């Protein structure tokens, strides 16, 4: 499916993006104080930031943010209930898109 999108966008067939990095991962902060420190202006960050090249500083910030996040998982009973409730819609979408969405139906 990704190759179909690349072809539509006329991207070289040999191109394969790095999909190991997850973006916009949700979660709840373990520490509200640490979360606030990372996301709000702070003089200490202004002092330390020039010591690191921007790519390294960005990676450090993302790593510190991710360490502070707790991922909440969906209750298995609720997951099963929602899967059954939306099974027909998923199957219709699968037929419409002509691609395998069976993974969405696993509980």
N, CA, C and O atoms as a GROMACS GRO file, in nm:
protein
  428
    1UNK      N    1   0.082  -0.118   0.000
    1UNK     CA    2   0.000   0.000   0.000
    1UNK      C    3   0.087   0.126   0.000
    1UNK      O    4   0.056   0.223  -0.068
    2UNK      N    5   0.197   0.124   0.076
    2UNK     CA    6   0.287   0.238   0.078
    2UNK      C    7   0.348   0.259  -0.060
    2UNK      O    8   0.364   0.373  -0.105
    3UNK      N    9   0.383   0.150  -0.128
    3UNK     CA   10   0.439   0.162  -0.263
    3UNK      C   11   0.338   0.224  -0.359
    3UNK      O   12   0.376   0.300  -0.447
    4UNK      N   13   0.210   0.191  -0.342
    4UNK     CA   14   0.106   0.251  -0.427
    4UNK      C   15   0.101   0.402  -0.407
    4UNK      O   16   0.086   0.478  -0.503
    5UNK      N   17   0.114   0.445  -0.283
    5UNK     CA   18   0.114   0.589  -0.254
    5UNK      C   19   0.236   0.655  -0.316
    5UNK      O   20   0.226   0.762  -0.376
    6UNK      N   21   0.354   0.590  -0.303
    6UNK     CA   22   0.476   0.645  -0.362
    6UNK      C   23   0.463   0.657  -0.513
    6UNK      O   24   0.504   0.757  -0.572
    7UNK      N   25   0.407   0.556  -0.576
    7UNK     CA   26   0.390   0.560  -0.722
    7UNK      C   27   0.296   0.673  -0.760
    7UNK      O   28   0.321   0.745  -0.856
    8UNK      N   29   0.187   0.688  -0.685
    8UNK     CA   30   0.092   0.796  -0.713
    8UNK      C   31   0.162   0.931  -0.704
    8UNK      O   32   0.137   1.020  -0.785
    9UNK      N   33   0.250   0.947  -0.605
    9UNK     CA   34   0.323   1.072  -0.586
    9UNK      C   35   0.448   1.082  -0.674
    9UNK      O   36   0.523   1.179  -0.666
   10UNK      N   37   0.468   0.978  -0.758
   10UNK     CA   38   0.583   0.971  -0.850
   10UNK      C   39   0.716   0.976  -0.776
   10UNK      O   40   0.810   1.043  -0.817
   11UNK      N   41   0.721   0.902  -0.664
   11UNK     CA   42   0.845   0.887  -0.586
   11UNK      C   43   0.915   0.762  -0.635
   11UNK      O   44   0.850   0.662  -0.665
   12UNK      N   45   1.046   0.766  -0.644
   12UNK     CA   46   1.128   0.654  -0.692
   12UNK      C   47   1.091   0.526  -0.618
   12UNK      O   48   1.080   0.525  -0.495
   13UNK      N   49   1.072   0.416  -0.693
   13UNK     CA   50   1.035   0.286  -0.635
   13UNK      C   51   1.139   0.234  -0.537
   13UNK      O   52   1.106   0.154  -0.449
   14UNK      N   53   1.263   0.277  -0.550
   14UNK     CA   54   1.370   0.229  -0.462
   14UNK      C   55   1.370   0.300  -0.326
   14UNK      O   56   1.438   0.255  -0.233
   15UNK      N   57   1.297   0.408  -0.314
   15UNK     CA   58   1.296   0.484  -0.188
   15UNK      C   59   1.220   0.407  -0.081
   15UNK      O   60   1.109   0.360  -0.104
   16UNK      N   61   1.282   0.393   0.035
   16UNK     CA   62   1.214   0.330   0.149
   16UNK      C   63   1.243   0.415   0.272
   16UNK      O   64   1.358   0.422   0.317
   17UNK      N   65   1.141   0.480   0.327
   17UNK     CA   66   1.164   0.568   0.442
   17UNK      C   67   1.196   0.489   0.567
   17UNK      O   68   1.162   0.371   0.579
   18UNK      N   69   1.262   0.555   0.659
   18UNK     CA   70   1.292   0.495   0.789
   18UNK      C   71   1.164   0.500   0.872
   18UNK      O   72   1.118   0.608   0.910
   19UNK      N   73   1.107   0.385   0.900
   19UNK     CA   74   0.981   0.380   0.976
   19UNK      C   75   1.004   0.335   1.120
   19UNK      O   76   0.909   0.300   1.190
   20UNK      N   77   1.129   0.336   1.165
   20UNK     CA   78   1.158   0.294   1.302
   20UNK      C   79   1.120   0.403   1.402
   20UNK      O   80   1.089   0.372   1.517
   21UNK      N   81   1.123   0.528   1.361
   21UNK     CA   82   1.092   0.640   1.451
   21UNK      C   83   0.942   0.664   1.450
   21UNK      O   84   0.882   0.678   1.344
   22UNK      N   85   0.882   0.668   1.566
   22UNK     CA   86   0.738   0.693   1.578
   22UNK      C   87   0.718   0.838   1.618
   22UNK      O   88   0.779   0.888   1.712
   23UNK      N   89   0.630   0.904   1.544
   23UNK     CA   90   0.602   1.045   1.570
   23UNK      C   91   0.464   1.059   1.632
   23UNK      O   92   0.376   0.975   1.611
   24UNK      N   93   0.447   1.164   1.709
   24UNK     CA   94   0.318   1.197   1.771
   24UNK      C   95   0.263   1.082   1.855
   24UNK      O   96   0.143   1.056   1.854
   25UNK      N   97   0.351   1.015   1.926
   25UNK     CA   98   0.309   0.907   2.014
   25UNK      C   99   0.244   0.970   2.137
   25UNK      O  100   0.300   1.060   2.198
   26UNK      N  101   0.127   0.922   2.171
   26UNK     CA  102   0.055   0.978   2.284
   26UNK      C  103   0.093   0.912   2.415
   26UNK      O  104   0.162   0.810   2.418
   27UNK      N  105   0.049   0.971   2.520
   27UNK     CA  106   0.073   0.917   2.652
   27UNK      C  107   0.048   1.023   2.757
   27UNK      O  108   0.018   1.139   2.726
   28UNK      N  109   0.062   0.984   2.880
   28UNK     CA  110   0.045   1.076   2.992
   28UNK      C  111   0.180   1.095   3.060
   28UNK      O  112   0.256   0.999   3.074
   29UNK      N  113   0.212   1.218   3.102
   29UNK     CA  114   0.341   1.240   3.166
   29UNK      C  115   0.350   1.169   3.301
   29UNK      O  116   0.257   1.173   3.382
   30UNK      N  117   0.463   1.104   3.324
   30UNK     CA  118   0.490   1.045   3.456
   30UNK      C  119   0.507   1.158   3.557
   30UNK      O  120   0.455   1.153   3.668
   31UNK      N  121   0.581   1.259   3.515
   31UNK     CA  122   0.609   1.373   3.603
   31UNK      C  123   0.558   1.500   3.537
   31UNK      O  124   0.605   1.538   3.430
   32UNK      N  125   0.463   1.566   3.599
   32UNK     CA  126   0.409   1.692   3.546
   32UNK      C  127   0.518   1.800   3.548
   32UNK      O  128   0.524   1.882   3.457
   33UNK      N  129   0.602   1.799   3.650
   33UNK     CA  130   0.710   1.898   3.661
   33UNK      C  131   0.808   1.883   3.544
   33UNK      O  132   0.845   1.982   3.481
   34UNK      N  133   0.850   1.760   3.516
   34UNK     CA  134   0.943   1.734   3.406
   34UNK      C  135   0.879   1.771   3.273
   34UNK      O  136   0.944   1.828   3.186
   35UNK      N  137   0.751   1.738   3.258
   35UNK     CA  138   0.677   1.771   3.136
   35UNK      C  139   0.675   1.923   3.114
   35UNK      O  140   0.699   1.971   3.004
   36UNK      N  141   0.646   1.996   3.221
   36UNK     CA  142   0.642   2.142   3.213
   36UNK      C  143   0.780   2.197   3.178
   36UNK      O  144   0.793   2.287   3.095
   37UNK      N  145   0.884   2.142   3.241
   37UNK     CA  146   1.021   2.186   3.213
   37UNK      C  147   1.055   2.166   3.065
   37UNK      O  148   1.115   2.253   3.003
   38UNK      N  149   1.016   2.051   3.010
   38UNK     CA  150   1.049   2.021   2.870
   38UNK      C  151   0.971   2.108   2.772
   38UNK      O  152   1.022   2.141   2.664
   39UNK      N  153   0.849   2.146   2.807
   39UNK     CA  154   0.761   2.212   2.711
   39UNK      C  155   0.747   2.362   2.729
   39UNK      O  156   0.689   2.429   2.644
   40UNK      N  157   0.800   2.417   2.837
   40UNK     CA  158   0.790   2.561   2.862
   40UNK      C  159   0.929   2.624   2.859
   40UNK      O  160   1.028   2.556   2.888
   41UNK      N  161   0.938   2.752   2.825
   41UNK     CA  162   1.068   2.820   2.830
   41UNK      C  163   1.127   2.812   2.971
   41UNK      O  164   1.056   2.822   3.071
   42UNK      N  165   1.259   2.794   2.975
   42UNK     CA  166   1.328   2.788   3.104
   42UNK      C  167   1.471   2.838   3.084
   42UNK      O  168   1.535   2.802   2.986
   43UNK      N  169   1.522   2.921   3.176
   43UNK     CA  170   1.657   2.976   3.160
   43UNK      C  171   1.765   2.868   3.152
   43UNK      O  172   1.865   2.886   3.082
   44UNK      N  173   1.748   2.758   3.223
   44UNK     CA  174   1.848   2.652   3.220
   44UNK      C  175   1.858   2.591   3.079
   44UNK      O  176   1.968   2.561   3.032
   45UNK      N  177   1.745   2.573   3.013
   45UNK     CA  178   1.746   2.520   2.877
   45UNK      C  179   1.815   2.619   2.783
   45UNK      O  180   1.890   2.578   2.694
   46UNK      N  181   1.789   2.749   2.802
   46UNK     CA  182   1.854   2.851   2.719
   46UNK      C  183   2.005   2.850   2.737
   46UNK      O  184   2.079   2.879   2.644
   47UNK      N  185   2.050   2.818   2.857
   47UNK     CA  186   2.193   2.813   2.888
   47UNK      C  187   2.259   2.690   2.825
   47UNK      O  188   2.371   2.700   2.774
   48UNK      N  189   2.192   2.577   2.828
   48UNK     CA  190   2.250   2.450   2.782
   48UNK      C  191   2.237   2.430   2.631
   48UNK      O  192   2.323   2.369   2.569
   49UNK      N  193   2.129   2.482   2.573
   49UNK     CA  194   2.098   2.457   2.431
   49UNK      C  195   2.216   2.487   2.337
   49UNK      O  196   2.242   2.406   2.248
   50UNK      N  197   2.287   2.599   2.351
   50UNK     CA  198   2.396   2.629   2.258
   50UNK      C  199   2.513   2.529   2.264
   50UNK      O  200   2.598   2.528   2.174
   51UNK      N  201   2.518   2.447   2.367
   51UNK     CA  202   2.627   2.350   2.380
   51UNK      C  203   2.610   2.229   2.289
   51UNK      O  204   2.705   2.152   2.271
   52UNK      N  205   2.491   2.211   2.232
   52UNK     CA  206   2.462   2.093   2.151
   52UNK      C  207   2.422   2.134   2.010
   52UNK      O  208   2.349   2.232   1.993
   53UNK      N  209   2.470   2.061   1.910
   53UNK     CA  210   2.422   2.087   1.773
   53UNK      C  211   2.271   2.060   1.768
   53UNK      O  212   2.221   1.973   1.839
   54UNK      N  213   2.200   2.132   1.685
   54UNK     CA  214   2.055   2.123   1.681
   54UNK      C  215   2.005   1.979   1.661
   54UNK      O  216   1.914   1.938   1.733
   55UNK      N  217   2.060   1.900   1.567
   55UNK     CA  218   2.008   1.763   1.552
   55UNK      C  219   2.022   1.680   1.680
   55UNK      O  220   1.932   1.604   1.715
   56UNK      N  221   2.134   1.695   1.749
   56UNK     CA  222   2.154   1.622   1.874
   56UNK      C  223   2.059   1.673   1.982
   56UNK      O  224   2.001   1.594   2.056
   57UNK      N  225   2.044   1.804   1.991
   57UNK     CA  226   1.953   1.863   2.090
   57UNK      C  227   1.810   1.814   2.066
   57UNK      O  228   1.738   1.783   2.161
   58UNK      N  229   1.769   1.808   1.940
   58UNK     CA  230   1.634   1.760   1.908
   58UNK      C  231   1.616   1.614   1.949
   58UNK      O  232   1.513   1.578   2.006
   59UNK      N  233   1.716   1.530   1.921
   59UNK     CA  234   1.708   1.389   1.959
   59UNK      C  235   1.704   1.373   2.111
   59UNK      O  236   1.628   1.290   2.163
   60UNK      N  237   1.785   1.452   2.181
   60UNK     CA  238   1.785   1.447   2.327
   60UNK      C  239   1.648   1.486   2.382
   60UNK      O  240   1.595   1.420   2.471
   61UNK      N  241   1.592   1.595   2.329
   61UNK     CA  242   1.462   1.643   2.375
   61UNK      C  243   1.354   1.535   2.352
   61UNK      O  244   1.274   1.507   2.442
   62UNK      N  245   1.353   1.475   2.232
   62UNK     CA  246   1.254   1.370   2.203
   62UNK      C  247   1.273   1.251   2.296
   62UNK      O  248   1.175   1.194   2.344
   63UNK      N  249   1.398   1.214   2.321
   63UNK     CA  250   1.424   1.101   2.410
   63UNK      C  251   1.377   1.128   2.552
   63UNK      O  252   1.315   1.042   2.615
   64UNK      N  253   1.407   1.247   2.603
   64UNK     CA  254   1.364   1.283   2.738
   64UNK      C  255   1.212   1.290   2.747
   64UNK      O  256   1.152   1.249   2.847
   65UNK      N  257   1.150   1.342   2.642
   65UNK     CA  258   1.003   1.347   2.641
   65UNK      C  259   0.943   1.207   2.641
   65UNK      O  260   0.848   1.180   2.716
   66UNK      N  261   0.998   1.117   2.558
   66UNK     CA  262   0.945   0.981   2.549
   66UNK      C  263   0.964   0.903   2.679
   66UNK      O  264   0.876   0.826   2.719
   67UNK      N  265   1.077   0.924   2.746
   67UNK     CA  266   1.102   0.856   2.873
   67UNK      C  267   0.997   0.897   2.977
   67UNK      O  268   0.960   0.818   3.063
   68UNK      N  269   0.952   1.020   2.968
   68UNK     CA  270   0.856   1.072   3.066
   68UNK      C  271   0.711   1.032   3.035
   68UNK      O  272   0.622   1.057   3.117
   69UNK      N  273   0.686   0.970   2.920
   69UNK     CA  274   0.549   0.935   2.883
   69UNK      C  275   0.514   0.793   2.927
   69UNK      O  276   0.594   0.700   2.915
   70UNK      N  277   0.393   0.778   2.979
   70UNK     CA  278   0.337   0.648   3.012
   70UNK      C  279   0.230   0.620   2.908
   70UNK      O  280   0.134   0.696   2.894
   71UNK      N  281   0.247   0.510   2.836
   71UNK     CA  282   0.147   0.473   2.736
   71UNK      C  283   0.036   0.395   2.804
   71UNK      O  284   0.061   0.295   2.872
   72UNK      N  285  -0.085   0.442   2.786
   72UNK     CA  286  -0.201   0.376   2.844
   72UNK      C  287  -0.257   0.279   2.740
   72UNK      O  288  -0.284   0.320   2.626
   73UNK      N  289  -0.275   0.154   2.776
   73UNK     CA  290  -0.327   0.057   2.679
   73UNK      C  291  -0.478   0.042   2.697
   73UNK      O  292  -0.533   0.067   2.804
   74UNK      N  293  -0.542   0.002   2.589
   74UNK     CA  294  -0.687  -0.016   2.589
   74UNK      C  295  -0.723  -0.145   2.660
   74UNK      O  296  -0.661  -0.249   2.638
   75UNK      N  297  -0.822  -0.138   2.745
   75UNK     CA  298  -0.871  -0.256   2.816
   75UNK      C  299  -0.909  -0.364   2.713
   75UNK      O  300  -0.983  -0.335   2.619
   76UNK      N  301  -0.860  -0.488   2.730
   76UNK     CA  302  -0.888  -0.594   2.632
   76UNK      C  303  -1.037  -0.618   2.610
   76UNK      O  304  -1.079  -0.645   2.497
   77UNK      N  305  -1.118  -0.608   2.714
   77UNK     CA  306  -1.262  -0.627   2.697
   77UNK      C  307  -1.324  -0.518   2.610
   77UNK      O  308  -1.407  -0.546   2.524
   78UNK      N  309  -1.281  -0.394   2.634
   78UNK     CA  310  -1.330  -0.282   2.553
   78UNK      C  311  -1.283  -0.295   2.410
   78UNK      O  312  -1.358  -0.268   2.316
   79UNK      N  313  -1.157  -0.338   2.391
   79UNK     CA  314  -1.104  -0.357   2.256
   79UNK      C  315  -1.188  -0.460   2.180
   79UNK      O  316  -1.224  -0.438   2.064
   80UNK      N  317  -1.220  -0.572   2.245
   80UNK     CA  318  -1.302  -0.676   2.181
   80UNK      C  319  -1.440  -0.621   2.146
   80UNK      O  320  -1.492  -0.647   2.038
   81UNK      N  321  -1.499  -0.546   2.238
   81UNK     CA  322  -1.632  -0.489   2.215
   81UNK      C  323  -1.632  -0.392   2.096
   81UNK      O  324  -1.720  -0.397   2.011
   82UNK      N  325  -1.531  -0.305   2.090
   82UNK     CA  326  -1.522  -0.209   1.980
   82UNK      C  327  -1.493  -0.278   1.847
   82UNK      O  328  -1.544  -0.239   1.743
   83UNK      N  329  -1.409  -0.382   1.852
   83UNK     CA  330  -1.378  -0.458   1.730
   83UNK      C  331  -1.504  -0.519   1.672
   83UNK      O  332  -1.529  -0.510   1.552
   84UNK      N  333  -1.584  -0.580   1.757
   84UNK     CA  334  -1.709  -0.641   1.709
   84UNK      C  335  -1.807  -0.535   1.659
   84UNK      O  336  -1.874  -0.554   1.557
   85UNK      N  337  -1.815  -0.426   1.730
   85UNK     CA  338  -1.908  -0.319   1.693
   85UNK      C  339  -1.877  -0.263   1.554
   85UNK      O  340  -1.968  -0.227   1.479
   86UNK      N  341  -1.747  -0.255   1.521
   86UNK     CA  342  -1.705  -0.192   1.395
   86UNK      C  343  -1.661  -0.292   1.289
   86UNK      O  344  -1.612  -0.252   1.184
   87UNK      N  345  -1.677  -0.421   1.315
   87UNK     CA  346  -1.633  -0.525   1.221
   87UNK      C  347  -1.692  -0.505   1.081
   87UNK      O  348  -1.618  -0.509   0.983
   88UNK      N  349  -1.821  -0.483   1.070
   88UNK     CA  350  -1.884  -0.468   0.939
   88UNK      C  351  -1.828  -0.348   0.863
   88UNK      O  352  -1.804  -0.354   0.743
   89UNK      N  353  -1.806  -0.238   0.936
   89UNK     CA  354  -1.750  -0.118   0.871
   89UNK      C  355  -1.608  -0.143   0.822
   89UNK      O  356  -1.571  -0.100   0.713
   90UNK      N  357  -1.528  -0.212   0.902
   90UNK     CA  358  -1.391  -0.243   0.863
   90UNK      C  359  -1.391  -0.332   0.739
   90UNK      O  360  -1.312  -0.311   0.647
   91UNK      N  361  -1.478  -0.430   0.736
   91UNK     CA  362  -1.486  -0.520   0.620
   91UNK      C  363  -1.531  -0.444   0.495
   91UNK      O  364  -1.480  -0.469   0.386
   92UNK      N  365  -1.626  -0.352   0.510
   92UNK     CA  366  -1.668  -0.270   0.394
   92UNK      C  367  -1.553  -0.182   0.346
   92UNK      O  368  -1.531  -0.169   0.225
   93UNK      N  369  -1.481  -0.122   0.439
   93UNK     CA  370  -1.367  -0.038   0.402
   93UNK      C  371  -1.260  -0.121   0.333
   93UNK      O  372  -1.201  -0.077   0.235
   94UNK      N  373  -1.237  -0.240   0.382
   94UNK     CA  374  -1.139  -0.331   0.322
   94UNK      C  375  -1.177  -0.361   0.178
   94UNK      O  376  -1.090  -0.361   0.090
   95UNK      N  377  -1.305  -0.386   0.152
   95UNK     CA  378  -1.350  -0.411   0.015
   95UNK      C  379  -1.336  -0.287  -0.072
   95UNK      O  380  -1.296  -0.295  -0.188
   96UNK      N  381  -1.369  -0.172  -0.015
   96UNK     CA  382  -1.360  -0.046  -0.089
   96UNK      C  383  -1.217  -0.014  -0.128
   96UNK      O  384  -1.189   0.025  -0.242
   97UNK      N  385  -1.125  -0.032  -0.033
   97UNK     CA  386  -0.984  -0.001  -0.058
   97UNK      C  387  -0.909  -0.114  -0.128
   97UNK      O  388  -0.800  -0.094  -0.182
   98UNK      N  389  -0.969  -0.233  -0.127
   98UNK     CA  390  -0.907  -0.353  -0.183
   98UNK      C  391  -0.770  -0.377  -0.121
   98UNK      O  392  -0.670  -0.400  -0.190
   99UNK      N  393  -0.767  -0.372   0.013
   99UNK     CA  394  -0.645  -0.405   0.085
   99UNK      C  395  -0.682  -0.479   0.214
   99UNK      O  396  -0.794  -0.467   0.264
  100UNK      N  397  -0.588  -0.552   0.265
  100UNK     CA  398  -0.611  -0.636   0.382
  100UNK      C  399  -0.609  -0.553   0.511
  100UNK      O  400  -0.505  -0.497   0.548
  101UNK      N  401  -0.723  -0.544   0.578
  101UNK     CA  402  -0.732  -0.474   0.706
  101UNK      C  403  -0.764  -0.571   0.820
  101UNK      O  404  -0.814  -0.531   0.925
  102UNK      N  405  -0.734  -0.698   0.798
  102UNK     CA  406  -0.766  -0.799   0.899
  102UNK      C  407  -0.695  -0.772   1.033
  102UNK      O  408  -0.743  -0.814   1.138
  103UNK      N  409  -0.584  -0.704   1.028
  103UNK     CA  410  -0.511  -0.671   1.151
  103UNK      C  411  -0.597  -0.586   1.244
  103UNK      O  412  -0.586  -0.595   1.367
  104UNK      N  413  -0.684  -0.503   1.185
  104UNK     CA  414  -0.771  -0.418   1.265
  104UNK      C  415  -0.876  -0.499   1.339
  104UNK      O  416  -0.935  -0.450   1.436
  105UNK      N  417  -0.900  -0.621   1.295
  105UNK     CA  418  -1.005  -0.702   1.355
  105UNK      C  419  -0.953  -0.801   1.459
  105UNK      O  420  -1.031  -0.876   1.518
  106UNK      N  421  -0.823  -0.801   1.482
  106UNK     CA  422  -0.766  -0.888   1.586
  106UNK      C  423  -0.788  -0.825   1.722
  106UNK      O  424  -0.780  -0.703   1.738
  107UNK      N  425  -0.817  -0.912   1.820
  107UNK     CA  426  -0.837  -0.858   1.955
  107UNK      C  427  -0.723  -0.899   2.047
  107UNK      O  428  -0.723  -0.863   2.165
   0.00000   0.00000   0.00000
